[in-house]
Amino acid sequence: MKNHNHKTNIVFLLIGLLVSVTAILSLIYLSHRSLPLVKILLGLMIFLGLQLFGSNAEKIMHNYFLKQRPGLKQDMMIEQNDERTVLLLHLARSKSFNAISPVFVLLIIIFAIMRLELWATLALAAVYMINQCAMIYFFIKLNKEM
Amino acid sequence: MKNRLEELRKQHALLQEELALALKVSRQTICSLENGRYNPSLRLALKLGRFFKLPVEQIFLYDEEDLNSEKSQP
């Protein structure tokens, strides 16, 4: 994540706020009209505006707290690079991967039993296959590296 | 794996926070190491050895219990 300077963050925060407020007001103004495409675009503008607002507000807060406590940056760096934290993160990810795999299979079966459209079941099966293939690919890649 | 980390830290009159800061790890890592809940990487073990000016095998004690627990693992 790029860390812009303070002024850039404020400018992007205001742009985000302006875009989302304009889109909300436009949506209210156009509420009685039937313009589905425009409404979708306005919804997208609200989402993007709020995203811009939120991420820049977070960066401003982050920079503010770093200025308040100079030692905080070092603490955060230590915490991020701490080998136990990294190991815990990797273990948590691998356990969540293991937990989600049977859920995928179950969902494929449920989709098939529910007789949902074939493309939905196949899409889910494809996602499951990509997931498994990615695991095999990374296993082989890491095996060569180590 | 058992270790003498707590004993050595106390000998050097250090707090967990101070040792953690010196080794650039979190305090929780030192706490877990002392309680034997976490085995360090080779890198961290060597850093500890260098910090206390002791060989790694004098800090971490590889005993029969560890050998038995390894044998019982599939």
Backbone of each chain as ProteinMPNN parsed JSONL, in Angstrom:
{"seq_chain_A": "MKNHNHKTNIVFLLIGLLVSVTAILSLIYLSHRSLPLVKILLGLMIFLGLQLFGSNAEKIMHNYFLKQRPGLKQDMMIEQNDERTVLLLHLARSKSFNAISPVFVLLIIIFAIMRLELWATLALAAVYMINQCAMIYFFIKLNKEM", "coords_chain_A": {"N_chain_A": [[0.849, -1.211, 0.0], [0.636, 2.101, -0.961], [2.052, 4.906, 0.637], [0.943, 7.941, 0.759], [1.72, 11.487, 1.08], [0.64, 13.678, 3.769], [-1.02, 15.825, 2.858], [-1.898, 14.911, 0.334], [-3.381, 12.713, 1.12], [-5.48, 13.986, 2.468], [-6.637, 15.401, 0.336], [-7.497, 13.275, -1.34], [-9.272, 12.084, 0.434], [-11.244, 14.071, 0.66], [-12.083, 14.164, -2.012], [-13.168, 11.601, -2.264], [-15.254, 11.795, -0.406], [-16.778, 13.815, -1.577], [-17.479, 12.657, -4.046], [-19.016, 10.434, -3.195], [-21.09, 11.694, -1.718], [-22.236, 13.342, -3.708], [-23.116, 11.338, -5.448], [-24.984, 10.01, -3.809], [-26.878, 12.04, -3.376], [-27.676, 12.452, -6.029], [-28.802, 9.993, -6.547], [-30.976, 10.052, -4.814], [-32.382, 12.178, -5.94], [-32.981, 11.098, -8.434], [-34.623, 9.046, -7.791], [-37.365, 8.569, -8.365], [-37.382, 8.156, -11.055], [-36.988, 5.911, -13.864], [-34.127, 4.717, -14.4], [-32.135, 2.444, -14.782], [-29.4, 1.778, -15.447], [-27.997, 4.15, -14.919], [-28.465, 4.337, -12.202], [-27.097, 2.098, -11.279], [-24.499, 2.871, -11.921], [-24.3, 5.098, -10.247], [-24.464, 3.848, -7.782], [-22.097, 2.415, -7.839], [-20.361, 4.568, -7.852], [-20.827, 5.582, -5.289], [-19.834, 3.478, -3.765], [-17.103, 3.436, -4.589], [-16.34, 6.028, -3.859], [-16.727, 5.988, -1.073], [-14.906, 4.032, -0.449], [-12.498, 5.265, -1.144], [-12.613, 7.405, 0.64], [-12.611, 6.027, 3.123], [-10.152, 4.55, 3.088], [-8.263, 6.6, 2.949], [-8.871, 8.061, 5.242], [-8.121, 6.207, 7.123], [-5.336, 6.121, 6.642], [-4.653, 8.733, 7.388], [-5.29, 8.74, 10.123], [-3.539, 6.736, 10.953], [-1.009, 7.914, 10.403], [-1.23, 10.057, 12.16], [-1.272, 8.831, 14.702], [1.257, 7.675, 14.627], [2.85, 9.93, 14.716], [2.192, 10.891, 17.216], [3.195, 8.909, 18.919], [6.37, 8.18, 18.749], [7.839, 5.768, 19.04], [6.126, 3.863, 18.248], [6.122, 3.092, 15.549], [8.4, 1.479, 15.282], [7.678, -0.559, 17.047], [5.491, -1.583, 15.679], [6.719, -2.514, 13.358], [8.357, -4.513, 14.424], [6.404, -6.222, 15.44], [5.085, -6.94, 13.071], [7.111, -8.303, 11.648], [7.822, -10.262, 13.354], [8.844, -13.549, 14.042], [7.215, -15.503, 15.218], [4.651, -14.433, 14.988], [4.449, -14.352, 12.19], [4.612, -17.084, 11.641], [2.313, -17.982, 12.987], [0.38, -16.701, 11.485], [0.71, -17.959, 9.0], [0.071, -20.585, 9.739], [-2.582, -20.238, 10.534], [-3.712, -19.479, 8.111], [-3.273, -21.809, 6.577], [-4.775, -23.629, 8.008], [-7.324, -22.541, 7.728], [-7.611, -22.857, 5.003], [-7.642, -25.642, 4.836], [-9.993, -26.056, 6.232], [-11.89, -24.895, 4.601], [-11.917, -26.363, 2.283], [-13.448, -28.925, 2.409], [-15.928, -27.688, 2.697], [-16.347, -26.488, 0.267], [-16.644, -28.762, -1.372], [-18.962, -29.807, -0.256], [-20.738, -27.734, -0.843], [-20.781, -27.897, -3.619], [-22.037, -30.354, -3.946], [-24.497, -29.774, -2.714], [-25.426, -27.763, -4.412], [-25.75, -29.292, -6.702], [-27.743, -31.104, -5.876], [-29.8, -29.332, -5.358], [-30.476, -28.71, -7.868], [-29.618, -26.44, -9.227], [-28.737, -23.951, -11.7], [-26.618, -25.286, -14.21], [-24.226, -23.969, -14.822], [-23.608, -22.592, -12.501], [-22.957, -24.581, -10.632], [-20.81, -25.725, -11.995], [-19.069, -23.546, -12.058], [-18.457, -23.244, -9.372], [-17.214, -25.682, -8.923], [-15.033, -25.307, -10.589], [-13.701, -23.222, -9.28], [-12.978, -24.576, -6.966], [-11.255, -26.484, -8.06], [-9.235, -24.82, -9.097], [-8.248, -23.78, -6.749], [-7.191, -26.113, -5.508], [-5.307, -26.839, -7.431], [-3.622, -24.64, -7.304], [-2.553, -25.033, -4.787], [-1.082, -27.383, -5.173], [0.705, -26.474, -7.12], [2.151, -24.482, -5.711], [3.266, -26.072, -3.749], [5.015, -27.713, -5.223], [6.66, -25.712, -6.289], [7.776, -24.536, -3.97], [9.037, -26.762, -2.978], [11.079, -27.083, -4.789], [12.53, -24.852, -4.269], [13.426, -25.134, -1.63]], "CA_chain_A": [[0.0, 0.0, 0.0], [1.424, 3.318, -1.064], [1.743, 5.85, 1.703], [1.105, 9.293, 0.25], [1.913, 12.426, 2.17], [-0.558, 14.071, 4.507], [-1.911, 16.665, 2.031], [-2.5, 14.058, -0.698], [-4.406, 11.91, 1.789], [-6.646, 14.849, 2.727], [-7.263, 15.692, -0.963], [-8.213, 12.061, -1.756], [-10.385, 11.904, 1.38], [-12.299, 15.021, 0.269], [-12.62, 13.718, -3.305], [-14.005, 10.439, -1.961], [-16.47, 12.278, 0.259], [-17.535, 14.579, -2.581], [-18.023, 11.703, -5.026], [-20.09, 9.624, -2.599], [-22.228, 12.567, -1.37], [-22.872, 13.704, -4.984], [-23.818, 10.155, -5.965], [-26.152, 9.751, -2.947], [-27.881, 13.078, -3.68], [-28.193, 12.166, -7.377], [-29.648, 8.795, -6.437], [-32.238, 10.512, -4.19], [-33.05, 13.022, -6.931], [-33.45, 10.251, -9.548], [-35.299, 7.855, -7.236], [-38.67, 8.312, -8.98], [-37.204, 7.865, -12.483], [-36.515, 4.562, -14.162], [-32.85, 4.747, -15.134], [-31.383, 1.4, -14.068], [-27.956, 1.837, -15.68], [-27.475, 5.321, -14.187], [-28.512, 4.006, -10.768], [-25.982, 1.166, -11.013], [-23.275, 3.686, -11.942], [-24.277, 5.922, -9.026], [-24.15, 2.918, -6.688], [-20.669, 2.156, -7.968], [-19.673, 5.804, -7.421], [-20.923, 5.636, -3.816], [-18.901, 2.471, -3.253], [-15.727, 3.875, -4.808], [-16.136, 7.232, -3.049], [-16.582, 5.597, 0.338], [-13.643, 3.281, -0.371], [-11.441, 6.291, -1.165], [-12.735, 8.13, 1.911], [-12.212, 5.143, 4.223], [-8.726, 4.204, 3.072], [-7.464, 7.793, 3.268], [-9.11, 8.381, 6.659], [-7.281, 5.254, 7.862], [-3.935, 6.55, 6.524], [-4.483, 9.963, 8.181], [-5.287, 8.311, 11.529], [-2.303, 5.976, 11.132], [0.086, 8.894, 10.476], [-1.439, 10.859, 13.364], [-0.818, 8.058, 15.867], [2.715, 7.504, 14.534], [3.45, 11.19, 15.162], [1.964, 10.99, 18.665], [4.093, 7.978, 19.623], [7.46, 7.866, 17.814], [8.287, 4.377, 19.164], [5.076, 2.965, 17.75], [6.492, 2.568, 14.228], [9.333, 0.368, 15.511], [6.88, -1.649, 17.647], [4.673, -2.182, 14.621], [7.633, -3.251, 12.47], [8.75, -5.735, 15.142], [5.211, -7.086, 15.506], [4.814, -7.468, 11.725], [8.168, -9.215, 11.203], [8.083, -11.253, 14.403], [8.743, -14.879, 13.415], [6.076, -16.251, 15.77], [3.452, -13.861, 14.367], [4.43, -14.807, 10.791], [4.295, -18.516, 11.672], [0.904, -18.107, 13.376], [-0.41, -16.265, 10.327], [0.778, -19.027, 8.0], [-0.688, -21.734, 10.251], [-4.006, -19.887, 10.497], [-4.124, -19.531, 6.703], [-3.329, -23.195, 6.095], [-5.913, -24.293, 8.666], [-8.569, -22.055, 7.114], [-7.667, -23.509, 3.691], [-8.078, -27.02, 5.078], [-11.387, -26.047, 6.685], [-12.804, -24.453, 3.542], [-11.945, -27.349, 1.194], [-14.654, -29.767, 2.461], [-17.117, -26.837, 2.537], [-16.506, -26.343, -1.184], [-17.19, -30.021, -1.892], [-20.341, -29.874, 0.239], [-21.524, -26.763, -1.606], [-20.968, -28.435, -4.982], [-23.067, -31.407, -3.834], [-25.782, -29.101, -2.42], [-25.838, -27.105, -5.665], [-26.207, -30.332, -7.624], [-29.022, -31.625, -5.364], [-30.823, -28.282, -5.52], [-30.676, -28.569, -9.317], [-29.385, -25.06, -9.667], [-28.238, -23.938, -13.075], [-25.383, -26.059, -14.342], [-23.043, -23.09, -14.826], [-23.272, -22.215, -11.111], [-22.266, -25.739, -10.046], [-19.517, -25.869, -12.664], [-18.215, -22.423, -11.629], [-17.978, -23.574, -8.024], [-16.254, -26.792, -9.084], [-13.822, -24.73, -11.189], [-13.005, -22.487, -8.212], [-12.383, -25.598, -6.098], [-10.127, -27.069, -8.784], [-8.167, -23.798, -9.148], [-7.713, -23.743, -5.383], [-6.379, -27.314, -5.3], [-4.164, -26.763, -8.36], [-2.713, -23.617, -6.76], [-1.846, -25.64, -3.662], [-0.085, -28.316, -5.729], [1.71, -25.654, -7.802], [3.027, -23.852, -4.714], [4.02, -27.14, -3.075], [6.129, -28.094, -6.108], [7.55, -24.559, -6.392], [8.524, -24.408, -2.707], [9.869, -27.955, -2.87], [12.292, -26.837, -5.592], [13.292, -23.756, -3.632], [14.042, -25.54, -0.355]], "C_chain_A": [[0.872, 1.244, 0.0], [1.044, 4.266, 0.056], [2.015, 7.266, 1.206], [1.351, 10.242, 1.417], [0.562, 12.917, 2.694], [-1.556, 14.861, 3.637], [-2.625, 15.826, 0.966], [-3.618, 13.219, -0.09], [-5.668, 12.734, 2.026], [-7.385, 15.144, 1.423], [-8.09, 14.475, -1.414], [-9.422, 11.791, -0.853], [-11.554, 12.806, 0.984], [-12.929, 14.63, -1.063], [-13.583, 12.545, -3.088], [-15.326, 10.849, -1.353], [-17.386, 12.979, -0.736], [-18.225, 13.643, -3.574], [-19.189, 10.939, -4.421], [-21.308, 10.48, -2.247], [-22.989, 12.968, -2.64], [-23.708, 12.534, -5.516], [-25.066, 9.856, -5.135], [-27.264, 10.747, -3.265], [-28.512, 12.845, -5.048], [-29.153, 10.989, -7.35], [-31.011, 9.172, -5.823], [-33.061, 11.304, -5.208], [-33.684, 12.187, -8.048], [-34.282, 9.054, -9.072], [-36.628, 7.534, -7.922], [-38.573, 7.994, -10.472], [-36.667, 6.451, -12.687], [-35.272, 4.631, -15.052], [-31.904, 3.725, -14.501], [-29.855, 1.505, -14.214], [-27.303, 2.986, -14.902], [-27.424, 5.016, -12.694], [-27.395, 3.037, -10.382], [-24.67, 1.947, -10.949], [-23.151, 4.544, -10.683], [-23.928, 5.067, -7.8], [-22.657, 2.617, -6.647], [-19.853, 3.365, -7.501], [-19.687, 5.929, -5.896], [-19.887, 4.688, -3.203], [-17.457, 2.957, -3.376], [-15.379, 5.105, -3.957], [-15.9, 6.899, -1.592], [-15.282, 4.825, 0.57], [-12.463, 4.251, -0.276], [-11.414, 7.049, 0.16], [-12.176, 7.284, 3.057], [-10.723, 4.88, 4.258], [-7.861, 5.407, 3.421], [-7.662, 8.242, 4.709], [-8.225, 7.483, 7.528], [-5.81, 5.684, 7.836], [-3.675, 7.794, 7.377], [-4.388, 9.618, 9.673], [-3.975, 7.616, 11.88], [-1.124, 6.944, 11.311], [0.0, 9.731, 11.75], [-0.901, 10.122, 14.602], [0.693, 7.823, 15.846], [3.431, 8.761, 15.001], [3.331, 11.332, 16.677], [2.943, 10.127, 19.453], [5.207, 7.538, 18.677], [7.925, 6.404, 17.859], [7.323, 3.372, 18.563], [5.448, 2.307, 16.42], [7.413, 1.348, 14.378], [8.597, -0.848, 16.092], [6.084, -2.382, 16.584], [5.52, -3.018, 13.667], [8.037, -4.581, 13.113], [7.593, -6.737, 15.142], [4.926, -7.737, 14.151], [5.828, -8.528, 11.31], [8.494, -10.292, 12.229], [7.83, -12.659, 13.871], [7.56, -15.693, 13.931], [4.775, -15.75, 15.14], [3.311, -14.357, 12.925], [4.029, -16.281, 10.733], [2.814, -18.733, 12.002], [-0.015, -17.752, 12.212], [-0.455, -17.353, 9.259], [-0.035, -20.246, 8.446], [-2.186, -21.478, 10.169], [-4.527, -19.964, 9.071], [-4.257, -20.971, 6.219], [-4.497, -23.936, 6.737], [-7.235, -23.839, 8.057], [-8.737, -22.654, 5.724], [-8.185, -24.935, 3.842], [-9.556, -27.076, 5.465], [-12.341, -25.736, 5.542], [-12.93, -25.489, 2.42], [-13.164, -28.28, 1.258], [-15.939, -28.968, 2.274], [-17.421, -26.656, 1.045], [-17.173, -27.585, -1.775], [-18.665, -30.151, -1.51], [-21.251, -28.937, -0.563], [-21.797, -27.257, -3.017], [-22.078, -29.482, -4.965], [-24.444, -30.77, -3.613], [-26.324, -28.425, -3.686], [-26.419, -28.132, -6.643], [-27.567, -30.88, -7.198], [-30.151, -30.619, -5.572], [-31.206, -28.062, -6.982], [-30.615, -27.108, -9.758], [-28.84, -25.103, -11.093], [-26.855, -24.572, -13.13], [-24.143, -25.171, -14.247], [-22.612, -22.719, -13.407], [-22.483, -23.341, -10.433], [-20.872, -25.894, -10.657], [-18.546, -24.763, -12.247], [-17.621, -22.711, -10.258], [-16.933, -24.692, -8.076], [-14.938, -26.264, -9.657], [-13.007, -23.977, -10.144], [-12.284, -23.464, -7.291], [-11.136, -26.199, -6.752], [-8.943, -26.104, -8.842], [-7.444, -23.74, -7.801], [-6.756, -24.916, -5.139], [-5.132, -27.283, -6.179], [-3.135, -25.761, -7.848], [-1.901, -24.21, -5.618], [-0.743, -26.572, -4.175], [1.059, -27.544, -6.379], [2.695, -25.06, -6.776], [3.847, -24.887, -3.938], [5.247, -27.508, -3.908], [7.163, -26.962, -6.174], [8.429, -24.429, -5.132], [9.465, -25.579, -2.497], [11.173, -27.783, -3.635], [13.181, -25.799, -4.918], [14.042, -24.21, -2.387], [14.847, -26.835, -0.505]], "O_chain_A": [[1.738, 1.412, 0.859], [-0.132, 4.416, 0.387], [3.152, 7.736, 1.223], [1.214, 9.868, 2.581], [-0.495, 12.613, 2.141], [-2.761, 14.61, 3.668], [-3.818, 16.011, 0.726], [-4.67, 13.035, -0.701], [-6.783, 12.255, 1.816], [-8.615, 15.139, 1.395], [-9.242, 14.623, -1.822], [-10.463, 11.328, -1.319], [-12.706, 12.372, 0.97], [-14.142, 14.741, -1.24], [-14.673, 12.509, -3.66], [-16.383, 10.336, -1.72], [-18.599, 12.772, -0.742], [-19.4, 13.817, -3.898], [-20.237, 10.805, -5.052], [-22.442, 10.047, -2.453], [-24.22, 12.944, -2.666], [-24.84, 12.709, -5.966], [-26.1, 9.488, -5.692], [-28.428, 10.374, -3.408], [-29.719, 13.014, -5.222], [-30.176, 10.983, -8.034], [-32.055, 8.679, -6.251], [-34.273, 11.123, -5.321], [-34.764, 12.506, -8.545], [-34.603, 8.161, -9.856], [-36.988, 6.364, -8.053], [-39.566, 7.607, -11.089], [-35.999, 5.879, -11.826], [-35.36, 4.608, -16.28], [-30.983, 4.094, -13.772], [-29.115, 1.344, -13.243], [-26.23, 2.838, -14.317], [-26.472, 5.383, -12.005], [-26.818, 3.139, -9.3], [-23.842, 1.732, -10.063], [-22.066, 4.703, -10.124], [-23.199, 5.501, -6.907], [-22.039, 2.571, -5.584], [-18.815, 3.226, -6.854], [-18.695, 6.328, -5.287], [-19.172, 5.038, -2.264], [-16.686, 2.905, -2.418], [-14.281, 5.209, -3.411], [-15.001, 7.444, -0.951], [-14.647, 4.939, 1.618], [-11.562, 4.087, 0.547], [-10.352, 7.302, 0.728], [-11.373, 7.761, 3.858], [-10.092, 4.97, 5.312], [-6.847, 5.268, 4.105], [-6.73, 8.747, 5.335], [-7.658, 7.925, 8.527], [-5.12, 5.626, 8.853], [-2.626, 7.912, 8.01], [-3.527, 10.129, 10.389], [-3.38, 7.855, 12.931], [-0.341, 6.809, 12.251], [1.02, 10.073, 12.348], [-0.187, 10.692, 15.426], [1.336, 7.776, 16.894], [4.497, 8.679, 15.611], [4.244, 11.827, 17.339], [3.454, 10.532, 20.497], [5.012, 6.617, 17.884], [8.355, 5.859, 16.843], [7.647, 2.197, 18.389], [5.143, 1.139, 16.182], [7.24, 0.333, 13.704], [8.84, -1.991, 15.703], [6.003, -3.61, 16.572], [5.102, -4.087, 13.223], [8.062, -5.625, 12.461], [7.776, -7.926, 14.883], [4.576, -8.915, 14.075], [5.466, -9.531, 10.697], [9.353, -11.14, 11.988], [6.765, -12.946, 13.324], [6.969, -16.476, 13.188], [3.9, -16.547, 14.798], [2.223, -14.731, 12.485], [3.222, -16.684, 9.896], [2.145, -19.559, 11.381], [-1.036, -18.398, 11.979], [-1.507, -17.637, 8.687], [-0.736, -20.863, 7.644], [-2.964, -22.356, 9.794], [-5.634, -20.446, 8.832], [-5.221, -21.319, 5.538], [-5.137, -24.769, 6.096], [-8.156, -24.638, 7.887], [-9.858, -22.933, 5.299], [-9.047, -25.382, 3.086], [-10.278, -27.999, 5.089], [-13.462, -26.243, 5.506], [-13.922, -25.5, 1.691], [-13.862, -28.421, 0.253], [-16.926, -29.489, 1.756], [-18.576, -26.669, 0.62], [-18.12, -27.494, -2.556], [-19.501, -30.548, -2.321], [-22.376, -29.292, -0.915], [-22.889, -27.069, -3.552], [-22.943, -29.504, -5.84], [-25.428, -31.167, -4.236], [-27.515, -28.503, -3.989], [-27.424, -27.887, -7.31], [-28.443, -31.1, -8.034], [-31.28, -30.976, -5.908], [-32.142, -27.323, -7.288], [-31.435, -26.626, -10.539], [-28.524, -26.171, -11.616], [-26.04, -24.416, -12.221], [-23.133, -25.565, -13.664], [-21.424, -22.552, -13.132], [-21.485, -23.098, -9.755], [-19.893, -26.155, -9.958], [-17.349, -25.005, -12.098], [-16.442, -22.457, -10.01], [-15.92, -24.656, -7.378], [-13.86, -26.71, -9.265], [-11.78, -24.073, -10.115], [-11.145, -23.233, -6.884], [-10.109, -26.397, -6.104], [-7.794, -26.507, -8.66], [-6.218, -23.663, -7.727], [-5.652, -24.73, -4.627], [-4.041, -27.649, -5.74], [-1.93, -25.994, -7.941], [-0.709, -23.931, -5.487], [0.382, -26.552, -3.676], [2.228, -27.897, -6.222], [3.911, -25.131, -6.955], [4.974, -24.616, -3.524], [6.361, -27.606, -3.392], [8.369, -27.203, -6.122], [9.643, -24.241, -5.216], [10.544, -25.432, -1.923], [12.228, -28.258, -3.212], [14.408, -25.861, -4.988], [15.147, -23.742, -2.111], [15.428, -27.316, 0.468]]}, "seq_chain_B": "MKNRLEELRKQHALLQEELALALKVSRQTICSLENGRYNPSLRLALKLGRFFKLPVEQIFLYDEEDLNSEKSQP", "coords_chain_B": {"N_chain_B": [[10.401, -28.291, 23.578], [12.754, -28.001, 26.159], [14.148, -25.098, 27.79], [16.641, -22.664, 28.883], [15.974, -20.078, 29.027], [14.458, -18.234, 30.589], [15.805, -18.334, 33.007], [18.367, -17.417, 32.212], [17.704, -14.876, 31.295], [16.858, -13.683, 33.65], [19.211, -13.804, 35.081], [20.678, -11.915, 33.717], [19.336, -9.726, 34.487], [17.089, -8.773, 33.054], [14.058, -7.554, 31.561], [11.21, -9.137, 30.023], [10.326, -7.557, 27.922], [12.562, -6.001, 27.364], [14.443, -7.889, 26.501], [13.09, -8.815, 24.289], [13.055, -6.517, 22.688], [15.78, -6.195, 22.228], [16.288, -8.404, 20.661], [14.672, -7.964, 18.581], [12.066, -9.062, 18.434], [8.65, -9.945, 19.297], [7.208, -9.387, 22.601], [5.525, -11.41, 23.297], [6.599, -13.567, 21.933], [8.959, -14.07, 23.344], [7.839, -14.744, 25.794], [6.371, -17.062, 25.076], [8.489, -18.679, 24.303], [9.877, -18.979, 26.705], [8.005, -20.387, 28.186], [8.026, -22.729, 26.882], [6.266, -23.196, 24.88], [6.712, -22.573, 22.304], [9.004, -23.262, 19.735], [12.008, -21.817, 18.706], [13.099, -20.365, 15.52], [16.024, -21.386, 13.688], [17.571, -19.173, 13.196], [16.683, -17.324, 15.18], [17.373, -18.76, 17.444], [20.158, -18.802, 17.218], [20.624, -16.092, 17.401], [19.86, -15.66, 20.021], [21.804, -17.194, 21.299], [24.074, -15.74, 20.619], [23.453, -13.361, 21.876], [23.409, -14.026, 24.636], [25.923, -14.963, 24.81], [26.513, -17.694, 24.63], [26.703, -21.191, 23.665], [24.179, -22.543, 21.486], [23.155, -25.022, 22.289], [23.426, -24.911, 24.993], [21.467, -23.309, 25.8], [19.046, -24.215, 24.754], [17.583, -27.255, 25.519], [17.874, -30.366, 24.404], [16.263, -33.151, 25.076], [15.504, -36.539, 26.294], [12.726, -36.633, 26.363], [11.918, -35.002, 24.236], [12.888, -36.525, 22.165], [11.319, -38.824, 22.413], [8.771, -37.748, 21.943], [9.05, -37.059, 19.299], [9.314, -39.566, 18.161], [6.806, -40.618, 18.599], [5.273, -39.162, 16.892], [3.522, -39.26, 13.724]], "CA_chain_B": [[11.798, -28.348, 23.967], [13.046, -27.19, 27.347], [15.229, -24.12, 27.587], [17.061, -21.922, 30.09], [15.833, -18.674, 28.646], [13.986, -17.425, 31.717], [16.924, -18.297, 33.963], [19.411, -16.536, 31.653], [17.173, -13.503, 31.262], [16.881, -13.177, 35.032], [20.636, -13.628, 35.424], [21.1, -10.649, 33.091], [18.42, -8.702, 35.032], [16.345, -8.18, 31.932], [12.616, -7.801, 31.457], [10.865, -9.783, 28.741], [10.239, -6.487, 26.917], [13.929, -5.577, 27.013], [15.05, -8.955, 25.698], [12.368, -8.806, 23.005], [13.523, -5.358, 21.931], [17.163, -6.461, 21.808], [16.292, -9.442, 19.616], [13.713, -7.516, 17.561], [10.889, -9.94, 18.363], [7.621, -9.446, 20.213], [7.293, -9.891, 23.975], [4.8, -12.69, 23.322], [7.518, -14.616, 21.47], [9.839, -14.401, 24.486], [6.984, -15.419, 26.783], [6.096, -18.412, 24.57], [9.749, -19.439, 24.344], [10.167, -19.307, 28.116], [7.042, -21.4, 28.645], [8.221, -23.949, 26.092], [5.14, -23.401, 23.952], [7.148, -22.262, 20.948], [10.417, -23.508, 19.447], [12.428, -20.739, 17.8], [13.787, -20.723, 14.28], [17.478, -21.487, 13.874], [18.048, -17.787, 13.218], [16.423, -16.729, 16.497], [18.166, -19.514, 18.42], [21.538, -18.312, 17.109], [20.632, -14.717, 17.934], [19.829, -15.799, 21.491], [23.123, -17.671, 21.689], [25.009, -14.624, 20.499], [23.092, -12.358, 22.884], [23.833, -14.493, 25.962], [27.307, -15.437, 24.657], [26.515, -19.125, 24.979], [26.296, -22.034, 22.536], [22.721, -22.776, 21.447], [22.786, -26.23, 23.064], [23.393, -24.606, 26.439], [20.219, -22.545, 26.054], [17.945, -25.136, 24.443], [17.977, -28.583, 25.98], [17.241, -31.449, 23.647], [16.36, -34.311, 25.968], [14.806, -37.777, 25.945], [11.299, -36.348, 26.162], [11.775, -34.508, 22.87], [13.146, -37.656, 21.276], [10.134, -39.684, 22.489], [7.635, -37.091, 21.289], [9.31, -37.145, 17.858], [9.057, -40.956, 17.752], [5.357, -40.87, 18.637], [4.61, -38.459, 15.78], [3.48, -40.114, 12.532]], "C_chain_B": [[12.049, -27.432, 25.171], [14.159, -26.196, 27.039], [15.511, -23.369, 28.898], [16.875, -20.421, 29.904], [15.442, -17.778, 29.818], [15.115, -17.228, 32.732], [18.013, -17.318, 33.478], [18.966, -15.079, 31.63], [17.228, -12.876, 32.652], [18.313, -12.951, 35.519], [21.154, -12.284, 34.891], [20.227, -9.472, 33.536], [17.668, -7.964, 33.923], [14.86, -8.479, 32.055], [12.36, -8.479, 30.115], [10.85, -8.758, 27.606], [11.63, -6.093, 26.426], [14.625, -6.619, 26.138], [14.414, -8.983, 24.303], [12.872, -7.678, 22.113], [14.935, -5.588, 21.399], [17.218, -7.453, 20.654], [15.354, -9.111, 18.46], [12.606, -8.564, 17.315], [9.851, -9.389, 19.342], [7.803, -10.047, 21.616], [6.6, -11.252, 24.091], [5.697, -13.85, 22.888], [8.43, -15.05, 22.61], [9.057, -15.191, 25.525], [6.712, -16.867, 26.35], [7.338, -19.285, 24.606], [10.036, -19.906, 25.768], [9.248, -20.408, 28.638], [7.166, -22.717, 27.887], [7.096, -24.227, 25.128], [5.556, -23.197, 22.503], [8.642, -22.553, 20.809], [10.9, -22.484, 18.428], [13.017, -21.27, 16.495], [15.277, -20.802, 14.59], [18.086, -20.091, 14.008], [17.888, -17.155, 14.606], [17.233, -17.436, 17.583], [19.618, -19.026, 18.416], [21.656, -16.888, 17.644], [20.65, -14.744, 19.466], [21.19, -16.234, 22.019], [24.141, -16.541, 21.672], [24.744, -13.579, 21.591], [23.609, -12.765, 24.27], [25.281, -15.017, 25.977], [27.447, -16.893, 25.115], [26.2, -19.944, 23.734], [24.797, -22.35, 22.624], [22.313, -23.967, 22.322], [22.847, -26.022, 24.568], [22.166, -23.769, 26.803], [19.015, -23.463, 25.855], [18.39, -26.561, 24.729], [17.174, -29.655, 25.257], [17.377, -32.731, 24.457], [15.556, -35.5, 25.469], [13.328, -37.544, 25.604], [11.031, -35.888, 24.735], [11.926, -35.635, 21.864], [11.926, -38.573, 21.226], [8.948, -39.061, 21.773], [7.8, -37.104, 19.778], [8.969, -38.53, 17.338], [7.561, -41.229, 17.678], [4.61, -40.157, 17.509], [4.613, -39.344, 14.542], [4.514, -39.686, 11.475]], "O_chain_B": [[11.628, -26.275, 25.203], [14.991, -26.414, 26.158], [14.746, -23.428, 29.86], [17.54, -19.61, 30.548], [16.015, -16.706, 30.016], [15.347, -16.13, 33.238], [18.51, -16.498, 34.25], [19.748, -14.17, 31.909], [17.591, -11.711, 32.816], [18.583, -12.019, 36.276], [21.959, -11.613, 35.536], [20.363, -8.361, 33.024], [17.621, -6.735, 33.868], [14.458, -9.517, 32.582], [13.177, -8.406, 29.198], [11.292, -9.035, 26.491], [11.846, -5.88, 25.233], [15.305, -6.283, 25.168], [15.092, -9.15, 23.289], [13.088, -7.874, 20.917], [15.25, -5.223, 20.266], [18.081, -7.36, 19.781], [15.249, -9.864, 17.491], [12.268, -8.897, 16.179], [10.141, -8.479, 20.119], [8.462, -11.072, 21.789], [7.015, -12.12, 24.86], [5.58, -14.964, 23.397], [8.649, -16.243, 22.822], [9.548, -16.181, 26.068], [6.812, -17.787, 27.161], [7.262, -20.478, 24.899], [10.388, -21.062, 26.005], [9.662, -21.253, 29.431], [6.495, -23.697, 28.211], [6.966, -25.337, 24.612], [4.843, -23.598, 21.583], [9.445, -22.147, 21.65], [10.264, -22.303, 17.39], [13.379, -22.441, 16.378], [15.729, -20.336, 15.636], [18.985, -19.86, 14.817], [18.813, -16.541, 15.137], [17.719, -16.803, 18.52], [20.228, -18.857, 19.472], [22.658, -16.524, 18.26], [21.351, -13.966, 20.112], [21.673, -15.729, 23.032], [24.958, -16.401, 22.582], [25.671, -12.994, 22.152], [24.178, -11.944, 24.989], [25.789, -15.451, 27.011], [28.353, -17.259, 25.864], [25.508, -19.461, 22.838], [24.231, -22.412, 23.715], [21.285, -23.939, 22.998], [22.373, -26.861, 25.334], [21.875, -23.557, 27.98], [18.092, -23.489, 26.669], [19.428, -27.015, 24.249], [15.974, -29.822, 25.472], [18.452, -33.327, 24.524], [15.0, -35.477, 24.371], [12.768, -38.162, 24.698], [10.064, -36.31, 24.101], [11.214, -35.705, 20.862], [11.536, -39.045, 20.158], [8.203, -39.752, 21.079], [6.811, -37.154, 19.046], [8.421, -38.684, 16.246], [7.097, -41.971, 16.812], [3.466, -40.494, 17.202], [5.565, -40.091, 14.31], [4.605, -40.305, 10.415]]}, "name": "protein", "num_of_chains": 2, "seq": "MKNHNHKTNIVFLLIGLLVSVTAILSLIYLSHRSLPLVKILLGLMIFLGLQLFGSNAEKIMHNYFLKQRPGLKQDMMIEQNDERTVLLLHLARSKSFNAISPVFVLLIIIFAIMRLELWATLALAAVYMINQCAMIYFFIKLNKEMMKNRLEELRKQHALLQEELALALKVSRQTICSLENGRYNPSLRLALKLGRFFKLPVEQIFLYDEEDLNSEKSQP"}
